[in-house]
Amino acid sequence: MLVKIYGSAIHGVSAQTITIEVNVDTGIGYHLVGLPDNAIKESSYRINAALKNVGFKIPGKKITVNMAPADLRKEGSAYDLSIAIGILAASDLIKAENLEKYIIMGELSLDGGLQPIKGVLPIAIKAREEGFKGIILPKQNTREAAIVNNLEVYGVENIKEVIDFFNEDIPLQRTEFDTRKEFQEKIDNFPYDFSEVKGQETAKRAMEIAAAGGHNIILIGPPGSGKTMLAKRVPSILPPLTMKEALETTKIHSVAGKMGKDSSLMTVRPFRSPHHTISDVALVGGGSYPQPGEISLAHNGVLFLDEMPEFKRTVLEVMRQPLEDREVTISRARFTVNYPASFMLVASMNPSPSGYFPDDPNNTSSQFEMQRYMNKLSGPLLDRIDIHIEVQKVEFEQLSDKRKGESSVSIRERVMKAREIQNERFKDLEISYNAQIGPKEIEKYCDLDNDSKNLIKIAMEKLNLSARAYDRILKVARTIADLELEENILSQHISEAIQYRSLDREFWNA
């Protein structure tokens, strides 16, 4: 007897429905076809043990399992439950009338229990798109799938529950929850606040500008000056995620298997801080079975590279294209996968190998060592970082001051007002904030008066700035004007934006 059952495969951050055809015929043998990987090939052992432990067994007949489309590679152990139910239905051990109404996915334990799987959110979205009545999953994944409305989500702990559901109409427990209510409740859950930062008013101002315009920023300062402390608080001043952004971000983390047990929708912007020993594939994504990298996991959030010069040069250079295009393309001989990567880069570094500024008496680095240290960061990469800010060490008077600094809530209010101005300005374009604008938009929205033009001309000549650095200054100036609710860019905005190009000065390039 031939039975069709439905599962799903992940491609990039979207899903594709897989038809699992199970045919039981006279003879002996178990044949699994349709480009399965090793985890799927091993499923027969898990299925056999699981069924025996719940009172069933694989019949001693010729079983052929085809996973269509046969030219698409299938991977992972999530098809165990689908194949097991298909074998039982094709052997007339359970009823098969309603199988075609459901997507059925789950990894089997030897006792018949179910383990959680990856990529549940895109699978649920695809199931709704294709008109399936519901989806049957391990219980740990149900909250994530229940984000999708107009789809019945059933969580099971053991394969016996699924068998009884189809065979004896014993109802499964349906999972429902109010996505928007949970989203609103957790949207402001931040572990860190800017009020905890002592001093560093200039750095805080630069962080506010970076958050308001979505600009990349690098913090340069000696050890203990608070660079990491400042970076960790950036998500608390970024505008809250929209529902669309939350779904995009959750899909990526779901595909990567980073959602955690019993989790559902991501409600705060991600903050990713990879170690400097990370490989280029782990950063941008890829592998023999492509997975999202750190820059995609930071989509709609912050990627923090602590001690940036300590990262391998090849790792930093592969970021250049994603920083411009805001997506990563992973190409293989037979397929191409796109992962979104629209993130705000926050980096930190010491001013020298010894950790101190060149004019600090504690600095023991020679000019040659300084230059070699700075050369670890290429010019084209630094050009893509809009704001370079020097973070000075905090004095005793500031550290001992009991007064709290300005809270993240009040900074966030100003950031959100500036973002509202940008959203209105770019409402007819595929742009959300100033850091994303190109040459055409710069020409249109960054018009300068004569004083501003003269100021930026002098800066370009003295600092030997590139064309890209010129564009960055204009973008940052546009954001400063938005924060001050000014329609036009004024000379003071240009002047402040030029101050945020520390690494272009002779002080560093001597």
C-alpha positions as CSV (number, residue, x, y, z in Angstrom):
1,M,0.0,0.0,0.0
2,L,1.2,3.5,-0.8
3,V,0.8,6.4,1.6
4,K,1.8,10.0,1.3
5,I,2.8,12.1,4.4
6,Y,4.1,15.6,4.5
7,G,7.2,17.1,6.2
8,S,9.3,20.2,5.4
9,A,12.9,21.1,4.5
10,I,14.7,24.3,5.3
11,H,16.4,26.2,2.5
12,G,18.1,29.4,3.7
13,V,15.5,31.0,6.1
14,S,12.4,29.6,4.3
15,A,10.9,26.1,4.2
16,Q,9.8,23.8,1.3
17,T,7.2,21.1,1.7
18,I,8.5,17.6,1.4
19,T,6.2,14.7,0.3
20,I,7.3,11.5,2.0
21,E,5.9,8.5,0.0
22,V,5.9,5.2,1.8
23,N,5.2,2.0,-0.2
24,V,5.0,-1.4,1.6
25,D,5.1,-4.4,-0.8
26,T,5.8,-8.1,-0.8
27,G,9.5,-9.0,-0.2
28,I,12.1,-7.9,2.3
29,G,14.2,-4.8,2.6
30,Y,14.2,-1.1,3.6
31,H,15.0,1.4,0.9
32,L,15.3,5.1,1.6
33,V,15.7,7.4,-1.4
34,G,15.5,11.1,-2.3
35,L,18.9,12.4,-1.3
36,P,18.7,11.8,2.5
37,D,21.8,12.6,4.6
38,N,23.3,10.2,7.2
39,A,21.0,11.4,10.0
40,I,18.0,10.4,7.9
41,K,19.6,7.1,6.8
42,E,20.1,6.2,10.5
43,S,16.4,6.9,11.2
44,S,15.4,3.3,10.6
45,Y,17.2,2.2,13.8
46,R,15.5,4.9,15.9
47,I,12.1,4.2,14.3
48,N,12.4,0.4,14.9
49,A,13.3,0.8,18.6
50,A,10.7,3.5,19.2
51,L,7.8,1.5,17.6
52,K,8.8,-1.6,19.6
53,N,8.7,0.3,22.8
54,V,5.2,1.6,22.2
55,G,3.8,-1.8,21.2
56,F,4.2,-1.7,17.4
57,K,6.9,-2.9,15.0
58,I,8.1,-2.4,11.4
59,P,6.6,-5.1,9.3
60,G,8.9,-7.7,7.7
61,K,8.1,-6.6,4.1
62,K,9.8,-4.5,1.4
63,I,9.5,-0.9,2.5
64,T,10.4,1.9,0.1
65,V,10.5,5.5,1.4
66,N,10.9,8.3,-1.2
67,M,11.4,11.9,-0.1
68,A,10.2,14.2,-3.0
69,P,11.4,16.3,-4.6
70,A,14.1,13.7,-5.0
71,D,16.8,16.2,-6.3
72,L,16.7,18.4,-3.1
73,R,19.1,17.3,-0.4
74,K,17.3,16.5,2.9
75,E,19.2,16.7,6.2
76,G,18.6,16.2,9.9
77,S,16.7,13.9,12.2
78,A,13.4,15.8,12.0
79,Y,11.8,13.3,9.6
80,D,11.8,10.4,12.1
81,L,8.2,10.9,13.1
82,S,6.9,11.5,9.6
83,I,8.6,8.3,8.2
84,A,7.4,6.2,11.3
85,I,3.8,7.3,10.9
86,G,4.0,6.7,7.1
87,I,5.3,3.2,7.6
88,L,2.5,2.4,10.1
89,A,-0.2,3.8,7.7
90,A,1.2,2.0,4.6
91,S,1.2,-1.2,6.6
92,D,-2.5,-0.8,7.6
93,L,-1.5,-0.6,11.3
94,I,-3.2,2.8,11.7
95,K,-5.8,4.8,9.7
96,A,-4.5,7.0,7.0
97,E,-7.6,9.2,6.1
98,N,-6.4,12.5,7.6
99,L,-2.7,12.3,7.1
100,E,-2.6,14.7,4.2
101,K,-4.1,17.5,6.3
102,Y,-1.0,17.8,8.6
103,I,2.7,18.5,8.5
104,I,4.3,16.0,10.8
105,M,7.8,16.5,12.1
106,G,9.9,15.3,15.0
107,E,13.0,13.4,16.1
108,L,12.4,10.1,17.8
109,S,14.1,8.8,21.0
110,L,14.4,5.0,21.3
111,D,11.6,5.0,23.9
112,G,9.2,6.7,21.5
113,G,9.6,10.2,23.0
114,L,10.2,13.2,20.8
115,Q,13.1,15.6,20.7
116,P,12.9,19.3,19.5
117,I,13.8,20.2,16.0
118,K,15.2,23.3,14.2
119,G,13.5,25.7,11.8
120,V,9.9,25.4,13.2
121,L,8.8,28.9,12.5
122,P,9.5,28.9,8.7
123,I,8.0,25.4,8.6
124,A,4.8,26.6,10.2
125,I,4.6,29.7,7.9
126,K,4.9,27.4,4.9
127,A,2.3,25.0,6.2
128,R,-0.2,27.9,6.5
129,E,0.7,29.2,3.0
130,E,0.0,25.8,1.5
131,G,-3.3,25.3,3.2
132,F,-2.5,22.6,5.7
133,K,-5.0,22.2,8.5
134,G,-2.4,21.8,11.2
135,I,1.1,20.8,12.2
136,I,2.2,18.1,14.7
137,L,5.5,18.7,16.5
138,P,7.5,17.9,19.6
139,K,5.9,19.7,22.6
140,Q,9.1,21.9,23.1
141,N,8.6,23.5,19.7
142,T,4.9,24.4,19.9
143,R,5.2,27.9,21.3
144,E,7.4,28.9,18.4
145,A,5.0,27.4,15.8
146,A,1.9,28.9,17.6
147,I,3.2,32.4,16.5
148,V,1.6,31.6,13.1
149,N,-2.2,32.2,13.2
150,N,-4.8,30.3,11.3
151,L,-2.9,27.0,11.8
152,E,-3.7,24.3,14.4
153,V,-0.5,23.5,16.3
154,Y,-0.3,20.2,18.3
155,G,2.5,19.3,20.6
156,V,3.2,15.7,21.4
157,E,5.6,14.0,23.9
158,N,5.5,10.5,22.5
159,I,4.7,8.8,19.1
160,K,1.9,6.9,20.8
161,E,-0.1,10.1,21.1
162,V,0.1,10.6,17.3
163,I,-0.8,7.0,16.6
164,D,-3.9,7.3,19.0
165,F,-4.8,10.6,17.3
166,F,-5.1,9.1,13.8
167,N,-6.2,5.6,14.9
168,E,-8.6,6.2,17.7
169,D,-9.5,9.9,17.3
170,I,-8.1,10.7,20.8
171,P,-7.6,14.5,20.5
172,L,-4.2,16.1,20.9
173,Q,-3.7,19.2,23.0
174,R,-3.7,22.3,20.8
175,T,-1.3,25.1,21.6
176,E,-2.5,28.7,21.3
177,F,-1.1,31.9,22.6
178,D,-1.5,35.6,22.1
179,T,1.6,36.6,20.1
180,R,1.0,40.3,20.3
181,K,0.3,40.3,24.0
182,E,3.6,38.4,24.8
183,F,5.4,40.7,22.3
184,Q,4.3,43.9,24.1
185,E,5.0,42.4,27.5
186,K,8.6,41.6,26.8
187,I,9.5,44.3,24.4
188,D,11.4,46.4,27.0
189,N,13.2,43.6,28.9
190,F,16.8,44.7,29.0
191,P,19.5,43.5,31.4
192,Y,21.6,46.6,31.1
193,D,21.0,50.4,31.3
194,F,23.0,53.5,30.3
195,S,22.3,55.0,33.8
196,E,24.9,52.5,35.1
197,V,27.7,54.1,33.0
198,K,29.8,56.6,34.9
199,G,31.1,59.6,32.9
200,Q,31.9,59.0,29.2
201,E,29.4,61.6,28.0
202,T,31.1,62.0,24.6
203,A,31.0,58.2,24.0
204,K,27.3,58.1,25.1
205,R,26.5,60.9,22.6
206,A,28.3,59.0,19.8
207,M,26.3,55.8,20.8
208,E,23.1,57.8,20.7
209,I,23.9,59.1,17.2
210,A,24.9,55.6,16.0
211,A,21.6,54.1,17.3
212,A,19.5,56.9,15.8
213,G,20.9,56.4,12.3
214,G,21.9,52.7,12.5
215,H,25.5,53.7,12.0
216,N,28.5,51.3,12.5
217,I,30.8,52.5,15.4
218,I,34.2,51.7,16.7
219,L,35.3,52.5,20.3
220,I,39.0,53.2,20.8
221,G,40.3,53.3,24.4
222,P,42.6,51.8,27.0
223,P,41.6,48.7,29.1
224,G,39.0,49.4,31.7
225,S,37.6,52.6,30.1
226,G,34.2,51.0,29.6
227,K,34.1,50.1,25.9
228,T,32.4,46.7,26.5
229,M,30.1,48.2,29.1
230,L,28.9,50.8,26.5
231,A,28.5,48.3,23.7
232,K,26.3,45.9,25.8
233,R,23.9,48.8,26.4
234,V,23.3,49.7,22.8
235,P,20.2,47.4,22.3
236,S,18.5,49.2,25.2
237,I,18.5,52.5,23.2
238,L,17.6,51.1,19.8
239,P,14.0,51.4,18.7
240,P,11.8,48.4,19.7
241,L,11.5,45.6,17.1
242,T,8.4,45.8,14.9
243,M,6.4,42.6,14.5
244,K,7.8,42.1,11.0
245,E,11.4,42.5,12.3
246,A,10.7,40.1,15.2
247,L,9.4,37.4,12.8
248,E,12.5,37.8,10.5
249,T,14.8,37.6,13.5
250,T,13.0,34.6,15.0
251,K,13.1,32.7,11.7
252,I,16.9,33.0,11.5
253,H,17.4,31.9,15.1
254,S,14.9,29.1,14.6
255,V,16.8,27.8,11.5
256,A,20.1,27.9,13.4
257,G,18.6,26.1,16.4
258,K,19.3,29.0,18.8
259,M,15.8,29.5,20.1
260,G,16.0,27.5,23.3
261,K,13.5,25.3,25.0
262,D,9.9,26.5,25.2
263,S,10.8,29.8,23.5
264,S,8.6,31.6,21.0
265,L,9.0,35.1,19.5
266,M,12.1,37.1,19.9
267,T,11.0,40.4,21.4
268,V,14.3,42.3,21.9
269,R,17.0,43.0,19.3
270,P,19.8,40.4,19.3
271,F,23.2,41.2,20.6
272,R,25.9,38.9,19.3
273,S,29.5,39.0,20.6
274,P,31.7,36.3,19.0
275,H,35.1,35.5,20.3
276,H,38.1,36.7,18.3
277,T,39.1,33.1,17.4
278,I,36.0,32.7,15.2
279,S,36.4,31.4,11.7
280,D,35.2,33.3,8.6
281,V,32.5,30.6,7.9
282,A,31.2,30.8,11.5
283,L,31.0,34.6,11.1
284,V,29.3,35.0,7.7
285,G,27.6,31.5,7.5
286,G,28.1,28.6,5.3
287,G,29.5,25.1,5.7
288,S,28.7,21.9,3.8
289,Y,25.1,22.2,5.0
290,P,24.8,26.0,5.1
291,Q,23.8,27.5,8.4
292,P,23.4,31.2,9.3
293,G,26.6,32.8,10.8
294,E,27.0,35.4,13.5
295,I,26.2,38.3,11.3
296,S,22.9,36.8,10.3
297,L,22.1,36.0,13.9
298,A,22.7,39.7,14.6
299,H,20.1,40.7,11.9
300,N,18.0,43.6,13.2
301,G,20.4,43.9,16.2
302,V,24.0,44.5,17.2
303,L,27.2,42.6,16.3
304,F,29.9,43.4,18.8
305,L,33.5,42.7,17.9
306,D,35.5,43.2,21.1
307,E,39.2,43.9,20.5
308,M,38.7,44.0,16.7
309,P,42.4,43.9,15.7
310,E,42.7,40.5,17.4
311,F,40.3,38.9,14.8
312,K,42.0,37.3,11.9
313,R,42.3,39.6,8.9
314,T,40.4,37.2,6.6
315,V,37.5,37.1,9.1
316,L,37.2,40.9,9.1
317,E,37.6,41.2,5.3
318,V,34.6,38.8,4.6
319,M,32.4,41.3,6.4
320,R,33.0,44.1,3.9
321,Q,30.4,42.9,1.4
322,P,27.6,42.2,4.0
323,L,28.2,45.6,5.6
324,E,27.3,47.2,2.3
325,D,24.6,44.8,0.9
326,R,23.0,43.8,4.2
327,E,22.7,40.2,3.2
328,V,25.0,37.2,2.7
329,T,25.0,35.0,-0.3
330,I,26.3,31.4,0.2
331,S,27.0,29.8,-3.2
332,R,27.6,26.1,-3.7
333,A,27.8,24.1,-7.0
334,R,24.1,23.0,-6.8
335,F,22.4,25.8,-4.9
336,T,22.6,29.3,-3.6
337,V,21.3,30.4,-0.2
338,N,20.7,34.0,0.9
339,Y,20.7,35.0,4.6
340,P,19.7,38.5,5.7
341,A,22.4,40.4,7.6
342,S,21.2,43.9,8.4
343,F,23.0,44.6,11.6
344,M,24.7,47.5,13.5
345,L,28.4,46.8,13.9
346,V,29.9,48.0,17.2
347,A,33.6,47.3,17.5
348,S,36.2,48.1,20.2
349,M,40.0,48.2,20.2
350,N,42.9,49.4,22.2
351,P,44.8,52.4,20.8
352,S,48.1,50.4,20.8
353,P,49.5,46.9,21.5
354,S,50.3,48.1,25.1
355,G,46.7,49.3,25.5
356,Y,47.3,53.1,25.8
357,F,47.1,56.2,23.6
358,P,50.4,57.2,21.9
359,D,50.7,60.3,24.2
360,D,50.0,58.4,27.4
361,P,53.1,58.0,29.7
362,N,52.1,54.3,30.2
363,N,52.4,53.6,26.5
364,T,55.4,51.3,25.8
365,S,54.7,50.5,22.1
366,S,57.1,51.8,19.5
367,Q,56.0,53.6,16.4
368,F,56.6,50.5,14.3
369,E,54.5,48.3,16.7
370,M,51.7,50.9,16.7
371,Q,51.7,51.0,12.9
372,R,51.7,47.2,12.6
373,Y,48.8,47.0,15.1
374,M,46.7,49.6,13.2
375,N,47.4,47.8,9.8
376,K,45.4,44.8,11.1
377,L,42.4,46.9,10.1
378,S,42.2,47.6,6.4
379,G,41.3,51.0,5.1
380,P,38.2,49.7,3.2
381,L,36.8,48.1,6.4
382,L,37.4,51.3,8.5
383,D,35.7,53.3,5.7
384,R,32.6,51.2,6.3
385,I,32.5,52.3,10.0
386,D,30.8,55.6,10.2
387,I,31.8,56.7,13.7
388,H,35.3,56.4,15.3
389,I,35.2,57.6,18.9
390,E,38.0,57.8,21.5
391,V,37.0,56.5,24.9
392,Q,39.2,58.1,27.7
393,K,39.7,56.4,31.0
394,V,37.3,57.4,33.7
395,E,38.6,59.7,36.5
396,F,38.1,58.9,40.2
397,E,35.7,61.8,40.7
398,Q,33.4,60.4,38.1
399,L,33.6,56.8,39.4
400,S,32.9,57.9,43.0
401,D,29.9,60.1,42.0
402,K,26.8,58.5,43.4
403,R,24.5,60.3,40.9
404,K,23.0,58.1,38.2
405,G,23.6,58.9,34.5
406,E,20.9,59.4,31.9
407,S,18.7,56.3,31.6
408,S,18.4,54.3,28.4
409,V,14.7,55.1,28.4
410,S,15.2,58.9,27.9
411,I,18.0,58.3,25.3
412,R,15.7,55.8,23.5
413,E,12.9,58.4,23.3
414,R,15.2,60.8,21.3
415,V,16.4,57.9,19.1
416,M,12.9,56.9,18.3
417,K,11.9,60.5,17.4
418,A,14.9,60.6,15.0
419,R,13.9,57.2,13.5
420,E,10.3,58.4,13.0
421,I,11.7,61.4,10.9
422,Q,13.8,59.0,8.9
423,N,10.9,56.5,8.3
424,E,8.7,59.4,7.1
425,R,11.6,60.7,4.8
426,F,12.2,57.2,3.3
427,K,8.6,55.9,3.3
428,D,8.6,55.5,-0.5
429,L,12.0,53.8,-0.6
430,E,13.3,50.4,0.6
431,I,15.3,52.2,3.3
432,S,14.6,52.5,7.1
433,Y,17.4,54.7,8.4
434,N,20.2,57.1,7.4
435,A,23.0,54.5,7.4
436,Q,21.3,52.7,4.5
437,I,21.2,55.6,2.1
438,G,23.1,55.5,-1.2
439,P,24.7,58.3,-3.3
440,K,21.4,59.3,-4.9
441,E,19.7,59.8,-1.5
442,I,22.8,61.6,-0.1
443,E,22.5,64.1,-3.0
444,K,18.8,64.6,-2.3
445,Y,18.6,64.6,1.5
446,C,22.1,65.9,2.5
447,D,22.2,69.3,0.9
448,L,24.8,71.6,2.4
449,D,25.1,75.4,2.8
450,N,28.3,77.2,1.9
451,D,29.7,77.2,5.4
452,S,29.2,73.4,5.7
453,K,30.8,72.8,2.3
454,N,33.9,74.8,3.2
455,L,34.2,73.0,6.5
456,I,34.0,69.5,4.9
457,K,36.4,70.6,2.1
458,I,39.0,71.6,4.7
459,A,38.5,68.3,6.6
460,M,38.9,66.2,3.4
461,E,42.1,68.0,2.4
462,K,43.7,67.9,5.9
463,L,42.7,64.3,6.8
464,N,43.1,62.9,3.3
465,L,39.6,61.4,3.5
466,S,38.2,58.9,0.9
467,A,35.0,59.4,-1.1
468,R,33.4,56.8,1.2
469,A,34.5,58.7,4.3
470,Y,32.9,61.9,2.8
471,D,29.6,60.0,2.4
472,R,29.9,58.7,6.0
473,I,30.3,62.2,7.4
474,L,27.2,63.4,5.5
475,K,25.1,60.5,6.7
476,V,26.2,61.1,10.4
477,A,25.6,64.8,10.0
478,R,22.1,64.0,8.7
479,T,21.4,61.9,11.8
480,I,22.7,64.6,14.1
481,A,20.3,67.1,12.4
482,D,17.4,64.6,12.8
483,L,18.2,64.2,16.6
484,E,18.0,68.0,16.9
485,L,14.8,68.0,14.9
486,E,16.5,70.2,12.2
487,E,15.3,69.9,8.6
488,N,18.6,71.1,7.1
489,I,22.2,70.0,7.9
490,L,24.0,72.9,9.5
491,S,27.7,73.6,9.9
492,Q,27.7,72.5,13.6
493,H,26.3,69.1,12.5
494,I,29.1,68.7,9.9
495,S,31.7,69.8,12.5
496,E,30.5,67.2,15.1
497,A,30.3,64.5,12.4
498,I,34.0,65.2,11.4
499,Q,35.0,64.8,15.1
500,Y,33.8,61.2,14.8
501,R,36.5,60.2,12.3
502,S,39.3,59.7,14.8
503,L,41.2,57.1,12.8
504,D,41.5,59.3,9.8
505,R,43.7,61.8,11.7
506,E,47.4,62.2,11.4
507,F,47.7,61.2,15.1
508,W,46.9,57.6,14.1
509,N,48.5,57.5,10.6
510,A,51.9,59.0,11.4
